[in-house]
Amino acid sequence: MEVIILKINLETLSYIFAIAIALAAMASPIVTAIINNIYQTKRENIINYELAKRKALENYVEVASKCSDTISIGLKDNYIKSANTLYIYFSNVPSEIDYLLDMKGNDFNEILTRIVQDLSEQIAKK
C-alpha cells in the first residue's frame, strides 16, 4: 500500500485559512440576522395573541353587560359570538357562561364578575 502525502506549502495553507475566515466573517452577520428575525417574529406573535386575548375578554364584558337589562335576538347573538370567541383564546372557560343569560340582577352581576376574574387570571401580565 502506498500512502499519498499531499504537500501543501505554508503560503497555500495561509490562503485557505484566509478564505475560510473571510467566508465566516461574511456569513456570521447574515446568520445572526436570520436568527434575530425568527426570534422577533415569534415574540410578536405571542404579544399579538395576548392582545387578542384581552380584546376578546373586553368584547365579552361589553356585550354581557348590555345583556344584564334586556335581551334582544341581536344582542343574544352577539353574546353567543363573544362567548364562543373566549373558547379560542382561553383554556379554562367557566361553565357559568352557558347559563349567564338566564340570570337577572345581582346573580347576573356576581356570575359575570366571577367569570371575568377567572379569565383575567389566564391573561399574561404586562
C-alpha positions in Angstrom: 0.0 0.0 0.0 1.2 3.4 -0.8 0.5 6.4 1.3 -0.1 9.6 -0.6 1.1 12.6 1.2 -0.1 15.9 0.0 2.5 18.6 0.2 0.9 21.9 0.9 3.3 24.7 1.4 2.8 27.3 4.1 1.6 30.0 1.7 -1.2 27.9 0.2 -2.3 26.9 3.7 -2.4 30.6 4.7 -4.6 31.4 1.7 -7.0 28.6 2.6 -7.3 29.9 6.2 -7.8 33.5 5.0 -10.6 32.4 2.6 -12.3 30.4 5.4 -12.1 33.3 7.8 -13.4 35.7 5.2 -16.4 33.4 4.4 -17.1 33.1 8.1 -16.9 36.9 8.6 -19.4 37.4 5.7 -21.8 34.6 6.8 -21.9 35.5 10.5 -24.0 38.7 10.3 -26.4 37.0 7.9 -26.9 34.0 10.2 -27.3 36.4 13.2 -29.9 38.5 11.3 -31.9 35.4 10.4 -31.9 34.1 14.0 -32.9 37.5 15.3 -35.8 37.8 12.8 -37.1 34.4 13.7 -37.0 35.3 17.4 -38.7 38.7 16.8 -41.4 37.1 14.7 -42.2 34.6 17.5 -42.2 37.3 20.1 -44.6 39.5 18.1 -46.9 36.5 17.6 -47.0 35.9 21.3 -47.7 39.6 22.0 -50.4 39.7 19.3 -52.0 36.6 20.8 -52.1 38.2 24.3 -53.6 41.4 22.9 -56.3 39.4 21.0 -57.0 37.6 24.2 -57.5 40.9 26.1 -59.7 42.2 23.3 -61.8 39.1 23.3 -62.4 39.4 27.1 -63.1 43.2 26.7 -65.7 42.5 24.0 -67.3 39.7 26.1 -67.6 42.0 29.1 -69.1 44.8 27.0 -71.7 42.6 25.3 -72.5 40.7 28.5 -73.1 43.9 30.5 -75.5 45.1 27.8 -77.4 41.8 28.3 -78.0 42.4 32.0 -81.1 44.6 31.5 -82.8 43.4 28.3 -82.0 40.7 25.8 -82.9 41.1 22.1 -82.3 38.5 19.5 -79.4 40.5 18.0 -77.8 41.1 21.4 -78.2 37.4 22.3 -76.5 36.5 19.0 -73.6 39.0 19.8 -73.3 37.4 23.3 -73.0 33.9 21.9 -70.4 35.1 19.4 -68.3 36.8 22.0 -68.6 33.9 24.4 -67.5 31.5 21.7 -64.5 33.7 20.9 -63.4 33.2 24.5 -63.0 29.4 23.8 -60.5 30.2 21.1 -58.1 32.2 23.5 -58.7 30.7 27.0 -58.0 27.2 28.1 -60.4 27.1 31.0 -63.6 29.0 30.3 -66.0 28.8 33.3 -69.2 26.8 32.7 -71.3 29.7 34.0 -71.0 31.3 30.6 -73.6 28.9 29.3 -76.4 30.0 31.7 -75.4 33.6 32.4 -78.2 35.0 30.2 -80.8 33.1 32.4 -79.7 35.1 35.4 -81.0 38.5 36.4 -80.0 41.3 38.8 -77.4 40.6 41.4 -77.0 36.9 40.4 -76.1 38.1 36.9 -73.5 40.6 38.2 -71.9 38.1 40.6 -71.6 35.4 38.0 -70.2 37.9 35.4 -67.7 39.2 37.9 -66.6 35.6 38.7 -66.2 34.8 35.0 -64.2 37.9 34.4 -61.9 37.2 37.4 -61.3 33.6 36.3 -60.5 34.6 32.7 -58.3 37.6 33.8 -56.1 35.2 35.7 -55.3 33.5 32.4 -54.0 36.7 30.7 -50.3 37.3 30.9 -49.4 40.4 32.8 -47.5 43.2 31.1 
